[in-house]
Amino acid sequence: MENTVPRTVEEVFNDFKGRRAGLIKALTTDVEKFYQSCDPEKENLCLYGLPNETWEVNLPVEEVPPELPEPALGINFARDGMQEKDWLSLVAVHSDSWLLSVAFYFGARFGFGKSERKRLFQMTNDLPTVFEVVTGAAKQARDAAHNNSSKSKSSGKPRQPEPQPKEVKVSPPKMEDESGEEEEEEEEEEQGATLCGACGDNYATDEFWICCDICERWFHGKCVKITPAKAEHIKQYKCPSCSSKRARV
């Protein structure tokens, strides 16, 4: 992928910074171009960050094992199955993992000792992760929500909904509010709502929901492009995220 192979801690760190800058560009300033590059109709695609601070979306290399660790496969399969910001966050997490694997691959290949590995990790750890950069706006929104927590009881509800029984797969997921406190009807409904695994919004009575039989998360039908009629013919529903984890040859 590049002509010069980094052999010292400083060279590996510069390689890391270049690839990281390329990945951040793809997921922020070049996001529209990146989105269009990830066609779900194509085969397994990977996002590569290059040492010269650029990026590319491409098929994985054919050699086994590859010269360098490979990024996450099939990021394009999940593109249309979730909100864009959630998809970008997912790619960012895998990109962070890949950056570290490449850096420490070089470290292992050229015999970095304990002190060198520690120094390399400290240098990379001083930089914000790709995920932190990509989700910066989400952090601000979370802080704003936290500041308003005293005004709304629902802001303190647990992030994970209680598991729903499988046999009501296509029924709207809803949890009982057992707080016992008198609240306005709307607030009670919000307190007991399950969040959509794709868009993160609450349950509404006039919307169709479906449950993934693999991860048991609930989704708005519109978010995963499943209609009530289509759901009737599905024996086992797999959400886009679980579908992208299918065996790859």
VEXBADREN-139274 format. One record per atom (N, C-alpha, C): atom name; x, y, z. Coordinates in Angstrom, 3 decimals. Layout:
VEXBADREN-139274
  atom      east     north        up
    CA         X         Y         Z
...
This chain:
VEXBADREN-139274
  atom      east     north        up
     N     0.821    -1.200     0.000
    CA     0.000     0.000     0.000
     C     0.861     1.258     0.000
     N     2.089     1.151     0.510
    CA     3.005     2.269     0.498
     C     4.405     1.742     0.244
     N     5.323     2.642    -0.188
    CA     6.657     2.222    -0.553
     C     7.559     2.038     0.664
     N     7.499     2.958     1.598
    CA     8.373     2.894     2.765
     C     7.644     2.234     3.924
     N     8.339     1.321     4.595
    CA     7.757     0.622     5.729
     C     8.286     1.251     7.012
     N     7.410     1.709     7.909
    CA     7.876     2.328     9.158
     C     8.555     1.309    10.060
     N     9.736     1.678    10.586
    CA    10.509     0.735    11.388
     C    10.779     1.228    12.803
     N    10.649     2.520    13.068
    CA    10.872     3.053    14.414
     C     9.546     3.478    15.021
     N     9.530     3.742    16.323
    CA     8.305     4.189    16.991
     C     7.782     5.465    16.340
     N     8.692     6.402    16.063
    CA     8.269     7.674    15.463
     C     7.689     7.466    14.071
     N     8.316     6.580    13.288
    CA     7.822     6.321    11.932
     C     6.463     5.626    11.961
     N     6.305     4.672    12.891
    CA     5.019     3.987    13.013
     C     3.941     4.975    13.456
     N     4.288     5.889    14.358
    CA     3.324     6.883    14.827
     C     2.930     7.831    13.698
     N     3.895     8.232    12.868
    CA     3.574     9.098    11.732
     C     2.673     8.371    10.737
     N     2.917     7.066    10.549
    CA     2.052     6.248     9.691
     C     0.643     6.216    10.272
     N     0.550     6.023    11.586
    CA    -0.731     6.005    12.297
     C    -1.466     7.332    12.106
     N    -0.776     8.440    12.287
    CA    -1.400     9.769    12.155
     C    -1.910    10.015    10.738
     N    -1.126     9.575     9.738
    CA    -1.546     9.768     8.355
     C    -2.812     8.988     8.039
     N    -2.830     7.711     8.443
    CA    -4.007     6.880     8.199
     C    -5.216     7.424     8.960
     N    -4.988     7.833    10.199
    CA    -6.071     8.379    11.029
     C    -6.670     9.629    10.390
     N    -5.807    10.515     9.874
    CA    -6.293    11.743     9.226
     C    -7.138    11.411     8.002
     N    -6.706    10.386     7.244
    CA    -7.480     9.983     6.072
     C    -8.849     9.447     6.452
     N    -8.899     8.621     7.505
    CA   -10.175     8.061     7.965
     C   -11.111     9.160     8.456
     N   -10.568    10.117     9.190
    CA   -11.403    11.220     9.703
     C   -11.972    12.042     8.553
     N   -11.162    12.256     7.511
    CA   -11.667    12.977     6.335
     C   -12.854    12.238     5.717
     N   -12.703    10.919     5.581
    CA   -13.772    10.123     4.966
     C   -15.061    10.227     5.755
     N   -14.964    10.273     7.083
    CA   -16.143    10.227     7.946
     C   -16.655    11.605     8.358
     N   -15.975    12.666     7.908
    CA   -16.428    14.025     8.250
     C   -16.520    14.897     6.995
     N   -15.413    15.467     6.573
    CA   -15.464    16.410     5.448
     C   -15.828    15.750     4.125
     N   -15.411    14.493     3.914
    CA   -15.699    13.794     2.656
     C   -16.850    12.799     2.803
     N   -17.719    13.041     3.785
    CA   -18.710    12.015     4.136
     C   -19.666    11.686     2.982
     N   -20.028    12.675     2.178
    CA   -20.952    12.408     1.077
     C   -20.302    11.496     0.034
     N   -19.045    11.768    -0.276
    CA   -18.308    10.933    -1.230
     C   -18.126     9.524    -0.658
     N   -17.831     9.438     0.638
    CA   -17.661     8.138     1.288
     C   -18.969     7.350     1.250
     N   -20.083     8.031     1.553
    CA   -21.399     7.382     1.559
     C   -21.698     6.780     0.187
     N   -21.453     7.562    -0.856
    CA   -21.744     7.091    -2.217
     C   -20.826     5.942    -2.630
     N   -19.635     5.864    -2.026
    CA   -18.686     4.808    -2.373
     C   -19.090     3.457    -1.798
     N   -19.965     3.470    -0.781
    CA   -20.329     2.237    -0.074
     C   -21.655     1.681    -0.571
     N   -21.684     1.268    -1.808
    CA   -22.897     0.727    -2.416
     C   -23.215    -0.651    -1.821
     N   -24.375    -0.805    -1.158
    CA   -24.733    -2.109    -0.568
     C   -24.881    -3.224    -1.597
     N   -25.039    -2.868    -2.881
    CA   -25.195    -3.880    -3.919
     C   -23.862    -4.514    -4.308
     N   -22.757    -3.912    -3.887
    CA   -21.442    -4.451    -4.213
     C   -21.031    -5.493    -3.178
     N   -19.893    -6.142    -3.401
    CA   -19.405    -7.155    -2.475
     C   -18.830    -6.484    -1.226
     N   -18.246    -7.306    -0.319
    CA   -17.646    -6.774     0.903
     C   -16.681    -5.634     0.592
     N   -16.943    -4.455     1.153
    CA   -16.054    -3.313     0.954
     C   -15.405    -2.918     2.277
     N   -14.220    -2.346     2.182
    CA   -13.471    -1.894     3.361
     C   -13.109    -0.422     3.198
     N   -12.981     0.283     4.325
    CA   -12.482     1.654     4.321
     C   -11.021     1.625     4.746
     N   -10.149     2.086     3.864
    CA    -8.712     2.133     4.158
     C    -8.279     3.579     4.392
     N    -7.519     3.794     5.457
    CA    -6.840     5.071     5.657
     C    -5.416     4.906     5.166
     N    -4.933     5.843     4.364
    CA    -3.596     5.725     3.784
     C    -2.620     6.655     4.507
     N    -1.332     6.303     4.518
    CA    -0.343     7.102     5.265
     C    -0.221     8.547     4.799
     N    -0.657     8.833     3.564
    CA    -0.544    10.204     3.044
     C    -1.798    11.038     3.345
     N    -2.550    10.624     4.361
    CA    -3.731    11.360     4.837
     C    -4.885    11.337     3.847
     N    -4.951    10.309     3.018
    CA    -6.096    10.126     2.126
     C    -6.793     8.820     2.517
     N    -7.880     8.504     1.818
    CA    -8.642     7.298     2.116
     C    -9.159     6.677     0.835
     N    -9.565     5.432     0.910
    CA   -10.199     4.778    -0.224
     C   -11.128     3.680     0.271
     N   -12.195     3.441    -0.481
    CA   -13.089     2.316    -0.228
     C   -12.799     1.286    -1.307
     N   -12.486     0.066    -0.873
    CA   -12.074    -0.936    -1.851
     C   -12.394    -2.333    -1.343
     N   -12.286    -3.300    -2.241
    CA   -12.420    -4.700    -1.847
     C   -11.195    -5.108    -1.044
     N   -11.323    -6.082    -0.143
    CA   -10.147    -6.537     0.611
     C    -9.136    -7.188    -0.325
     N    -7.876    -7.190     0.101
    CA    -6.839    -7.813    -0.725
     C    -7.111    -9.315    -0.823
     N    -6.639    -9.925    -1.898
    CA    -6.929   -11.332    -2.137
     C    -5.925   -12.265    -1.468
     N    -4.719   -11.756    -1.164
    CA    -3.721   -12.642    -0.573
     C    -4.085   -13.010     0.861
     N    -3.812   -14.248     1.225
    CA    -4.119   -14.750     2.567
     C    -2.866   -15.432     3.127
     N    -2.343   -14.987     4.282
    CA    -2.803   -13.797     5.006
     C    -2.340   -12.526     4.309
     N    -3.005   -11.406     4.564
    CA    -2.629   -10.153     3.906
     C    -1.309    -9.606     4.462
     N    -0.703    -8.696     3.716
    CA     0.559    -8.088     4.164
     C     0.336    -7.272     5.429
     N    -0.796    -6.576     5.487
    CA    -1.164    -5.791     6.669
     C    -2.531    -6.272     7.175
     N    -2.839    -6.035     8.462
    CA    -4.202    -6.341     8.941
     C    -5.228    -5.623     8.077
     N    -6.364    -6.264     7.864
    CA    -7.408    -5.697     7.016
     C    -8.464    -4.982     7.859
     N    -9.059    -3.897     7.327
    CA   -10.166    -3.225     8.031
     C   -11.406    -4.107     8.075
     N   -12.441    -3.630     8.760
    CA   -13.699    -4.377     8.866
     C   -14.299    -4.591     7.484
     N   -14.756    -5.817     7.231
    CA   -15.364    -6.168     5.949
     C   -16.841    -5.789     5.910
     N   -17.324    -5.465     4.732
    CA   -18.759    -5.332     4.513
     C   -19.434    -4.134     5.137
     N   -18.698    -3.036     5.322
    CA   -19.333    -1.847     5.920
     C   -20.479    -1.343     5.058
     N   -20.433    -1.631     3.765
    CA   -21.480    -1.152     2.851
     C   -22.820    -1.849     3.084
     N   -22.801    -3.087     3.627
    CA   -24.051    -3.818     3.817
     C   -24.955    -3.150     4.848
     N   -24.376    -2.481     5.826
    CA   -25.159    -1.877     6.899
     C   -25.561    -0.435     6.593
     N   -25.093     0.097     5.471
    CA   -25.286     1.527     5.212
     C   -26.736     1.975     5.240
     N   -27.623     1.232     4.578
    CA   -29.018     1.664     4.460
     C   -29.912     1.106     5.565
     N   -29.338     0.369     6.500
    CA   -30.141    -0.249     7.549
     C   -30.189     0.531     8.843
     N   -29.504     1.683     8.898
    CA   -29.511     2.481    10.121
     C   -29.334     3.948     9.750
     N   -29.536     4.807    10.733
    CA   -29.339     6.231    10.481
     C   -27.895     6.485    10.095
     N   -27.676     7.489     9.254
    CA   -26.328     7.755     8.752
     C   -25.333     7.996     9.880
     N   -25.732     8.761    10.890
    CA   -24.797     9.065    11.985
     C   -24.416     7.798    12.755
     N   -25.367     6.873    12.909
    CA   -25.071     5.623    13.601
     C   -24.155     4.742    12.762
     N   -24.358     4.761    11.467
    CA   -23.515     3.980    10.565
     C   -22.090     4.524    10.570
     N   -21.958     5.847    10.523
    CA   -20.628     6.461    10.546
     C   -19.921     6.154    11.862
     N   -20.678     6.158    12.963
    CA   -20.093     5.830    14.266
     C   -19.598     4.389    14.298
     N   -20.384     3.489    13.696
    CA   -19.997     2.082    13.641
     C   -18.702     1.902    12.851
     N   -18.618     2.564    11.707
    CA   -17.398     2.486    10.888
     C   -16.222     3.095    11.645
     N   -16.482     4.190    12.388
    CA   -15.410     4.852    13.148
     C   -14.825     3.924    14.201
     N   -15.684     3.192    14.908
    CA   -15.215     2.253    15.939
     C   -14.299     1.197    15.319
     N   -14.737     0.615    14.206
    CA   -13.912    -0.398    13.546
     C   -12.617     0.209    12.987
     N   -12.683     1.467    12.582
    CA   -11.493     2.137    12.052
     C   -10.446     2.337    13.152
     N   -10.909     2.700    14.349
    CA    -9.980     2.837    15.479
     C    -9.282     1.514    15.773
     N   -10.044     0.441    15.761
    CA    -9.485    -0.888    16.017
     C    -8.444    -1.245    14.959
     N    -8.747    -0.925    13.713
    CA    -7.828    -1.232    12.622
     C    -6.539    -0.427    12.730
     N    -6.655     0.859    13.068
    CA    -5.464     1.707    13.203
     C    -4.486     1.120    14.222
     N    -5.008     0.700    15.367
    CA    -4.143     0.122    16.403
     C    -3.535    -1.199    15.944
     N    -4.323    -2.007    15.240
    CA    -3.807    -3.305    14.796
     C    -2.675    -3.121    13.790
     N    -2.795    -2.127    12.910
    CA    -1.731    -1.866    11.936
     C    -0.472    -1.368    12.644
     N    -0.639    -0.424    13.577
    CA     0.511     0.137    14.289
     C     1.264    -0.948    15.057
     N     0.532    -1.807    15.756
    CA     1.201    -2.826    16.568
     C     1.633    -4.031    15.730
     N     1.094    -4.144    14.517
    CA     1.639    -5.118    13.573
     C     3.069    -4.723    13.213
     N     3.264    -3.431    12.905
    CA     4.615    -2.956    12.608
     C     5.520    -3.138    13.826
     N     4.975    -2.853    15.014
    CA     5.762    -3.012    16.226
     C     6.226    -4.442    16.423
     N     5.329    -5.393    16.175
    CA     5.689    -6.805    16.322
     C     6.668    -7.237    15.238
     N     6.431    -6.754    14.029
    CA     7.264    -7.158    12.889
     C     8.712    -6.711    13.062
     N     8.902    -5.545    13.669
    CA    10.255    -5.013    13.811
     C    10.759    -5.067    15.249
     N    10.138    -5.951    16.034
    CA    10.691    -6.287    17.337
     C    10.688    -5.185    18.375
     N     9.620    -4.391    18.436
    CA     9.543    -3.372    19.476
     C     9.521    -4.052    20.846
     N    10.328    -3.536    21.758
    CA    10.332    -4.061    23.116
     C     9.217    -3.447    23.944
     N     9.174    -3.826    25.215
    CA     8.107    -3.366    26.107
     C     8.050    -1.839    26.186
     N     9.196    -1.194    26.352
    CA     9.229     0.265    26.490
     C     8.810     0.952    25.192
     N     9.205     0.366    24.046
    CA     8.832     0.950    22.753
     C     7.330     0.806    22.505
     N     6.790    -0.372    22.846
    CA     5.340    -0.559    22.680
     C     4.568     0.401    23.571
     N     5.040     0.577    24.792
    CA     4.377     1.484    25.722
     C     4.415     2.915    25.205
     N     5.586     3.309    24.663
    CA     5.710     4.665    24.127
     C     4.803     4.861    22.915
     N     4.735     3.849    22.062
    CA     3.861     3.936    20.887
     C     2.399     4.075    21.309
     N     1.986     3.268    22.290
    CA     0.598     3.352    22.740
     C     0.300     4.716    23.361
     N     1.233     5.243    24.155
    CA     1.013     6.551    24.771
     C     0.879     7.637    23.720
     N     1.687     7.547    22.666
    CA     1.625     8.555    21.595
     C     0.285     8.477    20.857
     N    -0.159     7.255    20.545
    CA    -1.437     7.125    19.838
     C    -2.606     7.483    20.763
     N    -2.461     7.166    22.045
    CA    -3.545     7.404    23.000
     C    -3.727     8.881    23.318
     N    -2.713     9.694    23.047
    CA    -2.837    11.133    23.281
     C    -3.734    11.808    22.242
     N    -3.973    11.124    21.133
    CA    -4.848    11.671    20.091
     C    -6.284    11.223    20.335
     N    -7.269    12.088    20.071
    CA    -8.673    11.632    20.152
     C    -8.892    10.497    19.157
     N    -9.726     9.548    19.514
    CA   -10.022     8.457    18.587
     C   -10.857     8.973    17.421
     N   -10.884     8.206    16.355
    CA   -11.734     8.554    15.211
     C   -13.190     8.624    15.674
     N   -13.575     7.673    16.504
    CA   -14.946     7.644    17.022
     C   -15.261     8.922    17.801
     N   -14.338     9.383    18.629
    CA   -14.561    10.608    19.410
     C   -14.702    11.819    18.504
     N   -13.926    11.851    17.431
    CA   -14.023    12.979    16.487
     C   -15.360    12.955    15.758
     N   -15.729    11.774    15.264
    CA   -16.955    11.637    14.466
     C   -18.200    11.909    15.301
     N   -18.194    11.506    16.578
    CA   -19.385    11.657    17.417
     C   -19.306    12.879    18.328
     N   -18.454    13.828    18.022
    CA   -18.329    15.017    18.870
     C   -19.643    15.742    19.073
     N   -20.423    15.866    18.010
    CA   -21.710    16.557    18.119
     C   -22.662    15.776    19.014
     N   -22.571    14.440    18.959
    CA   -23.443    13.608    19.781
     C   -23.133    13.798    21.261
     N   -21.856    14.001    21.574
    CA   -21.474    14.229    22.972
     C   -22.099    15.515    23.495
     N   -22.076    16.576    22.668
    CA   -22.656    17.843    23.094
     C   -24.155    17.684    23.346
     N   -24.812    16.928    22.467
    CA   -26.252    16.716    22.644
     C   -26.526    15.945    23.926
     N   -25.639    14.987    24.239
    CA   -25.816    14.196    25.444
     C   -25.650    15.064    26.687
     N   -24.668    15.974    26.611
    CA   -24.461    16.881    27.748
     C   -25.667    17.792    27.955
     N   -26.243    18.273    26.835
    CA   -27.415    19.141    26.928
     C   -28.589    18.381    27.535
     N   -28.727    17.118    27.143
    CA   -29.814    16.300    27.686
     C   -29.618    16.076    29.183
     N   -28.365    15.914    29.581
    CA   -28.080    15.692    30.999
     C   -28.437    16.924    31.822
     N   -28.188    18.113    31.264
    CA   -28.500    19.352    31.981
     C   -29.996    19.527    32.191
     N   -30.793    18.919    31.313
    CA   -32.247    19.041    31.421
     C   -32.874    17.888    32.203
     N   -32.025    17.032    32.790
    CA   -32.548    15.828    33.443
     C   -33.472    16.149    34.604
     N   -33.244    17.267    35.279
    CA   -34.091    17.609    36.429
     C   -35.491    18.008    35.992
     N   -35.648    18.373    34.704
    CA   -36.958    18.798    34.212
     C   -37.794    17.625    33.716
     N   -37.124    16.517    33.373
    CA   -37.862    15.388    32.815
     C   -37.431    14.098    33.463
     N   -38.384    13.407    34.060
    CA   -38.078    12.149    34.707
     C   -37.595    11.103    33.705
     N   -38.053    11.208    32.476
    CA   -37.727    10.206    31.478
     C   -36.258    10.237    31.095
     N   -35.544    11.350    31.386
    CA   -34.139    11.421    31.007
     C   -33.287    10.449    31.795
     N   -33.804     9.938    32.896
    CA   -33.028     8.998    33.688
     C   -33.336     7.551    33.388
     N   -34.102     7.269    32.310
    CA   -34.478     5.885    32.031
     C   -33.279     5.088    31.543
     N   -33.267     3.794    31.734
    CA   -32.127     2.975    31.323
     C   -31.960     2.981    29.814
     N   -30.716     2.844    29.366
    CA   -30.441     2.864    27.939
     C   -30.947     1.601    27.252
     N   -30.798     0.456    27.918
    CA   -31.203    -0.805    27.318
     C   -32.633    -1.176    27.704
     N   -33.506    -1.415    26.744
    CA   -34.860    -1.856    27.080
     C   -34.849    -3.282    27.600
     N   -35.873    -3.617    28.355
    CA   -35.972    -4.992    28.833
     C   -36.233    -5.914    27.650
     N   -35.708    -7.149    27.697
    CA   -35.934    -8.078    26.578
     C   -37.414    -8.299    26.332
     N   -37.781    -8.341    25.060
    CA   -39.172    -8.562    24.681
     C   -39.360   -10.019    24.289
     N   -40.492   -10.618    24.560
    CA   -40.709   -12.019    24.184
     C   -40.675   -12.192    22.678
     N   -39.996   -13.268    22.232
    CA   -39.822   -13.500    20.802
     C   -41.149   -13.671    20.068
     N   -42.140   -14.296    20.751
    CA   -43.364   -14.648    20.044
     C   -44.202   -13.448    19.614
     N   -43.863   -12.258    20.113
    CA   -44.590   -11.071    19.659
     C   -43.678   -10.244    18.767
     N   -43.003   -10.952    17.868
    CA   -41.974   -10.327    17.047
     C   -42.424    -9.070    16.319
     N   -43.608    -9.100    15.729
    CA   -44.035    -7.956    14.948
     C   -44.967    -7.040    15.722
     N   -45.065    -7.231    17.039
    CA   -45.879    -6.343    17.855
     C   -45.028    -5.194    18.350
     N   -45.614    -4.013    18.521
    CA   -44.827    -2.872    18.994
     C   -44.269    -3.154    20.380
     N   -42.935    -2.963    20.563
    CA   -42.337    -3.217    21.880
     C   -42.682    -2.115    22.850
     N   -43.112    -2.490    24.046
    CA   -43.430    -1.487    25.039
     C   -43.229    -2.071    26.422
     N   -42.597    -1.304    27.315
    CA   -42.379    -1.763    28.682
     C   -43.339    -1.041    29.615
     N   -43.654    -1.718    30.708
    CA   -44.543    -1.122    31.691
     C   -43.771    -0.142    32.559
     N   -44.379     0.973    32.856
    CA   -43.781     1.941    33.769
     C   -44.224     1.559    35.176
     N   -43.278     1.016    35.971
    CA   -43.617     0.534    37.296
     C   -43.203     1.504    38.388
     N   -42.966     2.753    38.022
    CA   -42.500     3.711    39.020
     C   -43.561     3.992    40.072
     N   -44.845     3.879    39.695
    CA   -45.927     4.089    40.654
     C   -46.223     5.556    40.891
     N   -45.483     6.443    40.250
    CA   -45.721     7.870    40.460
     C   -46.700     8.382    39.419
     N   -47.496     9.357    39.835
    CA   -48.474     9.941    38.933
     C   -47.766    10.914    37.996
     N   -47.831    10.649    36.706
    CA   -47.256    11.542    35.714
     C   -48.304    11.785    34.637
     N   -48.035    12.778    33.806
    CA   -48.910    13.007    32.674
     C   -48.808    11.809    31.746
     N   -49.870    11.547    31.028
    CA   -49.951    10.343    30.211
     C   -48.824    10.276    29.196
     N   -48.479    11.393    28.572
    CA   -47.436    11.390    27.571
     C   -46.098    11.020    28.182
     N   -45.818    11.542    29.359
    CA   -44.531    11.273    29.988
     C   -44.435     9.822    30.424
     N   -45.572     9.249    30.857
    CA   -45.590     7.840    31.238
     C   -45.265     6.969    30.028
     N   -45.834     7.344    28.898
    CA   -45.621     6.552    27.693
     C   -44.170     6.608    27.276
     N   -43.561     7.799    27.373
    CA   -42.155     7.943    26.987
     C   -41.254     7.178    27.941
     N   -41.612     7.174    29.226
    CA   -40.818     6.488    30.245
     C   -40.732     4.993    29.966
     N   -41.822     4.428    29.429
    CA   -41.840     2.988    29.222
     C   -41.489     2.573    27.808
     N   -40.971     3.480    26.989
    CA   -40.768     3.160    25.585
     C   -39.438     2.467    25.334
     N   -39.437     1.609    24.327
    CA   -38.216     0.991    23.836
     C   -37.673     1.857    22.704
     N   -36.349     1.899    22.569
    CA   -35.735     2.703    21.519
     C   -35.465     1.850    20.288
     N   -35.613     2.439    19.125
    CA   -35.324     1.758    17.862
     C   -33.821     1.528    17.743
     N   -33.417     0.311    17.368
    CA   -32.003    -0.013    17.237
     C   -31.330     0.694    16.080
     N   -32.113     1.264    15.156
    CA   -31.524     1.952    14.008
     C   -31.466     3.461    14.205
     N   -32.618     4.066    14.548
    CA   -32.650     5.529    14.644
     C   -32.597     6.053    16.068
     N   -32.867     5.193    17.051
    CA   -32.794     5.621    18.445
     C   -34.024     6.341    18.956
     N   -35.065     6.455    18.110
    CA   -36.277     7.144    18.543
     C   -37.171     6.228    19.377
     N   -38.089     6.847    20.122
    CA   -38.997     6.091    20.981
     C   -40.127     5.446    20.177
     N   -40.808     4.524    20.828
    CA   -41.964     3.853    20.230
     C   -43.164     4.801    20.147
     N   -43.862     4.752    19.043
    CA   -45.112     5.489    18.889
     C   -46.203     4.497    18.490
     N   -47.411     4.715    18.989
    CA   -48.483     3.731    18.820
     C   -48.868     3.492    17.367
     N   -48.614     4.471    16.495
    CA   -49.063     4.328    15.107
     C   -47.950     3.795    14.195
     N   -46.857     3.268    14.770
    CA   -45.748     2.791    13.960
     C   -45.577     1.276    14.089
     N   -45.167     0.654    12.974
    CA   -44.913    -0.786    12.947
     C   -43.478    -1.065    13.372
     N   -43.297    -2.060    14.248
    CA   -41.972    -2.449    14.736
     C   -41.720    -3.917    14.432
     N   -40.435    -4.294    14.360
    CA   -40.062    -5.704    14.183
     C   -38.819    -5.999    15.014
     N   -38.736    -7.236    15.528
    CA   -37.621    -7.624    16.392
     C   -36.656    -8.542    15.643
     N   -35.349    -8.291    15.784
    CA   -34.335    -9.166    15.195
     C   -34.234   -10.437    16.027
     N   -34.315   -11.589    15.357
    CA   -34.248   -12.874    16.061
     C   -32.836   -13.217    16.510
     N   -31.847   -12.460    16.040
    CA   -30.464   -12.760    16.415
     C   -30.038   -11.933    17.634
     N   -30.123   -10.587    17.511
    CA   -29.667    -9.726    18.622
     C   -30.809    -9.278    19.531
     N   -32.048    -9.577    19.132
    CA   -33.248    -9.271    19.921
     C   -33.477    -7.774    20.131
     N   -32.939    -6.944    19.241
    CA   -33.241    -5.513    19.283
     C   -34.464    -5.226    18.417
     N   -35.194    -4.174    18.776
    CA   -36.392    -3.774    18.033
     C   -36.065    -2.640    17.070
     N   -36.766    -2.618    15.939
    CA   -36.537    -1.612    14.910
     C   -37.870    -1.114    14.351
     N   -37.916     0.181    14.007
    CA   -39.040     0.675    13.211
     C   -39.026    -0.069    11.876
     N   -40.170    -0.502    11.416
    CA   -40.224    -1.155    10.121
     C   -39.665    -0.261     9.025
     N   -39.977     1.047     9.095
    CA   -39.521     1.966     8.044
     C   -38.001     2.120     8.053
     N   -37.369     1.964     9.237
    CA   -35.920     2.126     9.324
     C   -35.174     0.967     8.666
     N   -35.772    -0.210     8.695
    CA   -35.119    -1.385     8.099
     C   -35.841    -1.856     6.838
     N   -36.749    -1.016     6.348
    CA   -37.454    -1.266     5.086
     C   -38.242    -2.577     5.101
     N   -38.957    -2.800     6.224
    CA   -39.818    -3.980     6.351
     C   -41.249    -3.503     6.602
     N   -42.189    -3.946     5.769
    CA   -43.600    -3.600     5.949
     C   -44.294    -4.718     6.715
     N   -45.458    -4.437     7.330
    CA   -46.201    -5.511     8.014
     C   -46.489    -6.689     7.091
     N   -46.810    -6.399     5.829
    CA   -47.099    -7.470     4.880
     C   -45.867    -8.327     4.623
     N   -44.709    -7.673     4.477
    CA   -43.475    -8.411     4.235
     C   -43.090    -9.235     5.463
     N   -43.351    -8.677     6.650
    CA   -42.990    -9.365     7.896
     C   -43.745   -10.687     8.054
     N   -44.946   -10.752     7.507
    CA   -45.750   -11.968     7.624
     C   -45.074   -13.171     6.961
     N   -44.191   -12.893     5.993
    CA   -43.549   -13.977     5.239
     C   -42.120   -14.236     5.709
     N   -41.692   -13.564     6.772
    CA   -40.334   -13.753     7.278
     C   -40.354   -14.729     8.445
     N   -39.675   -15.871     8.277
    CA   -39.640   -16.871     9.351
     C   -38.652   -16.465    10.435
     N   -37.507   -15.968    10.037
    CA   -36.498   -15.492    10.993
     C   -35.942   -14.178    10.471
     N   -36.230   -13.076    11.210
    CA   -35.763   -11.764    10.763
     C   -34.375   -11.460    11.314
     N   -33.470   -11.029    10.420
    CA   -32.123   -10.604    10.831
     C   -31.967    -9.136    10.448
     N   -31.586    -8.302    11.420
    CA   -31.406    -6.878    11.155
     C   -30.173    -6.676    10.263
     N   -30.026    -5.477     9.668
    CA   -28.877    -5.239     8.775
     C   -27.536    -5.489     9.440
     N   -27.413    -5.140    10.722
    CA   -26.143    -5.327    11.423
     C   -25.800    -6.808    11.542
     N   -26.793    -7.626    11.922
    CA   -26.552    -9.061    12.043
     C   -26.351    -9.700    10.675
     N   -27.044    -9.198     9.674
    CA   -26.890    -9.741     8.324
     C   -25.485    -9.516     7.793
     N   -24.870    -8.373     8.174
    CA   -23.525    -8.051     7.684
     C   -22.473    -8.921     8.323
     N   -22.845    -9.617     9.406
    CA   -21.892   -10.492    10.086
     C   -21.910   -11.911     9.533
     N   -22.594   -12.126     8.399
    CA   -22.686   -13.466     7.839
     C   -21.304   -13.971     7.428
     N   -21.209   -15.273     7.334
    CA   -19.908   -15.879     7.021
     C   -19.395   -15.375     5.685
     N   -18.115   -15.034     5.668
    CA   -17.514   -14.530     4.431
     C   -16.407   -15.476     3.998
     N   -16.329   -15.716     2.694
    CA   -15.302   -16.615     2.161
     C   -14.246   -15.802     1.463
